[in-house]
Amino acid sequence: MATQATRDNPFPRSPWSRIATVALIAYVIYACAQMEISWERIQVGLDNAARFFGRLFPPNFDRAELLWKGLKESLEIAVLASTLGIVLALPVGLLAARNLMPPWVTWPARLVIVLARSFHPVIVAILFVKAVGFGALAGILALTVASIGFIGKLITEAIEEISAKQVEAVRATGAPFASVLAFGVVPQVFSRFIGFATYQLDSNLRNSTMVGIVGAGGIGGTLFAAFQRFDYDFVCAILISIITLIMAGEILATAVRAIFVGNATLRELFGRAGARLSERHLEDD
């Protein structure tokens, strides 16, 4: 009977679920009241947004040199921070894995990961701006810290989820610890690591446009200055450029995953792109 009831209702209700739902609704109402959220304010905001978006178009690309300089700096910050962060995160993530290291090693490594993940990159960028001054160096250091926290945590979890049989098989041969890592651990986490690395590069591309707002280099500083001058058509041009940069990064990340995980070649990648363009051309005709 219990099995039949479970099949009829796979999500059985309980008094506690009802109490939790009522408590959540009550808290949402309370929070909205405390933050002075009202329909009148939303209407005013919609009117202001309509005027703001009306001033954004058409975009102004006359200052293309300034725009390109900011985008180039953001790209450099993202690539350098991702590379440095991933290189530093790998040993930290390895040391934090409880299935490979003793507790006296894992806890300090996990503390480093927690500290790196505790603050938003913009807050860390403010600290580095105060420490090393304005410019791209502060942005690189801030995003490096963020990369260590993100990649370190995911690598640790990936290593802890690997099959112990392959590791024990390599250890049984009398291989040193480096060989255990190379032949027992790396093959099991490599594909996931590629995904982590490409996502972190994409994340740093987006974050590199934010840290510039606090003076840590990149296109964010140009965007903030344009907002202060009420130069909204140039703001629109910057936003379009940022979207284009992020889309290019996503295409690159997809290609990297296809090469390293799917074993695709450059000929195959360009062949697929050419086939898609041909199909679209035929559809348009």
N, C-alpha and C positions, 0 to 999 in steps of 0.2 A: 504493500500500500504506500509505504514511504517513497519507494522508487517511482511509482506511478504518479504520486503527487509532485515529486521533483520534476518529472518529465512534463507534467501539465503546466507547471509554473517554475521555470528555471530561475526566476528572480523573486523568491518569496519575500513578502513584506513582513516587517517586524515593527513593534512599537518604537524601537530605537531609531529605525530609519525615518519614521514619521517625525519623531522628536527632533532629529538632526535636520530634517528639511525645514521644519517650522523655525528652528533656531537660526538656520542660515538665512531664510527670508527676513526674519526679524532683524538680524544684524545688518543685512543689506539696506533695509529701510532706515535703520539707525545711522549707518555710515553716510548715506545720502543726505540725511538731515544735518549731520554734523559738518559735512563739507559744503553745505549750502547749494546743493545741486537741485535745480528746479527747472520746470519746463520753460519758464520765461527766459532763464539764462541760456538755455539751449537754442531758443528762437533767436535771441540776440546774436549768439555765436554763429548760427547759420547765416544770418544777414551779413555779419562781418566777413565770414568765409566767402560768401558770394562776391563781395566787393574785392576781397583780396585776390581770389582766383581770376577775377576780371582784369586786374592789373598785371597779372603774370604774363599774359599773352598779348602780342606775339613775343617769343623769346628773342633776346638780343645777344648775338654771337660776335659783335664787333670787337670785343676785347678777347679775341681767341688766344692771343699769346699769354695773357694772364691766366686764362682758363686752363690752357695746356700745362702751364708751369705748376699750377696747383694739383692737377690730376697726376702729373708725372711724379710729383713729390709724394702724393698719397700712395701711388703704386709702389714706389721705392720703400716707403715706410712699411707697407703691408708685406712685401716680399722679404725684406730684411728681418722684420719682427717674426714672421712665420718661420723662416729658416732657423734663426737663433732660438726661438722658443721651442721648436720641435727637437732640435739637437739637445737642448737642456732638459726637455721633458722626458725624453726616452730613458735616461738613467734614473731619473726621479721616479717615473712610473714603474720601472723594473724593481727598484729598491722598495717600493710600496706594496708589491705583490706578496700577499701572505702565504701563497703556496710555493714560493721560491726562497723567501727570506725569513729570518727569525724575527720575532716581535720587536727586539731592541733596534732593528734596522727599519722595519716597516713604519713604526709610529713616527719617528722624526720625518721620514719621507712624506707620510700622509699629512703631517702638520704643514710642511712646505706647500703641498697641493691645496690644502684648505686655506692657507694664508693668501695664496695666489688667486684663489677664486672668491675671496671674501668681498672684494670691492669691484665696482664697475670700472671699466677701462678709463672713463672720463675722470673719475676720482683719482685713480692712480696717475693719470696724466697730469693732473693739477699738482700732485706731490712731486713728480719729476720735473715739472716746469719750475717749481720752487727750488729744486735741487740743482739742476743743470742749466736752467734758463730756457728761454723761448726757442723754438725750433724743432726740427725733425728728430733730433736725438731723444727728446723727451717722449715723443710719440712712439719711437721704436722701442724704448725701454718699457713704456706702459703696455704696449701690445705684446711684448715679449713675456711680461709677467702674466697677462691674460692667457697666452698660448701655453705657458707652463701649467697653469691650473687646469685648463680644458683638456689638453692632450695628455697630461700626466694622469688625470683621473680616468679617462677613457682607456688608456693603455693599461693601467692597473686592472681595471675591470675586465678587459679582454684577456689579459694574461691569467687572471684568476679563473676564467671560464674555460681554459683550454683543457684538453684531455690529458690526464696524468699518465696514461699508458704510454704515449709516445715519448714523454719526458723520461719515464722510468726505463724504457727500452734503450734510450741513448745512454743513460747513466749506467745500465747494466754492462755496457761494453767497456767501462772504465774510462770513458771520455772525460776530459776536464770540463769545468763549468762553462767556459766559452763555447765549447762544442755542443753542450746541452742546449745553450741558448740558440746557437746557429741552426741546429738540426731538430731540436725538440720543441722550441718555443716560437721562433720566428716564422716557420712555415704555417703555423696555426693562426697567427695574428697578422700576417703581412697584408692580406686583402683588407682587413678592417683598418689597419694603420693607414693605408692609402686613402681610404674614405675619410678618416679623421683628419689627415693632413690637408686634403683638398678642401674639406669643410672649414678648417681653421683659416686657410688662406682666404676663402670667400668671406669668412667672418671678419678677418682683419682688413679686408678691402672696405667693408662697410664701416668698421670702427675707425679706420684711418680718416674717414670724412668727418667723424665726430670729435676726435681728440684735437683737431685743428681749431675748434671753437674756443678751447681754453688756451690756445697758443702753442700747441704741440705739433705744428707743421701740417702740411697737407691742404686740400681744397676746403676743409672746414673753416679755416681762417678767412679765406676769400668769400665764402658763403656768409659768414657772420658779418663781415664788413659790408657786403651788399645789402643785407637786411638792415643794418644800422643806417645806411644811406637811403633807405626806402627805394632802392634800385631793383624793383621787383622783376622787370623784364630780364635783367642779368641774373637774378636769382633763378628764374625759370631755366635759363640756359645752363646754369650750374647744375640744377637738379636733373635735367635731361642728360647732361654729361656723366653725372654720377650713376644714373640708371644704366647708361650704355657701358660704363666701366664694369659694373656689377654683372651685367649680362655677358660681357666678354669673359669675365672671370668664371662664370658658371659654365660657359662653353669649354673653356680650357680645362676646368675641373672634370667635366664629363669625358673629355678626350684622354686625360691622364688616367682616369679610372678604367677606361676602355683598353688602354695600352698595358697597364700594369696588372689589372685584375682579369680583363677579358682576353689578354694576349693579342690584341688587335695591332695591326701594323699601320704605319702612316698611309700606305697605299689604300688599305681597306677603309680608313677613316675618310680620306678624300674621295674614295669611290662611293661611299655611302652619301656623302654630302652632294656629290655630283649627281647621283641617282635621284636624290630628293629634289634637286633643282630641276632636273629634266622632267620629273613627274609633275611638278608645279607648272612648268612651262607648257606641258601638254594639256593640263587641266585648263589653263588660261586660254589656250587656243580653242 
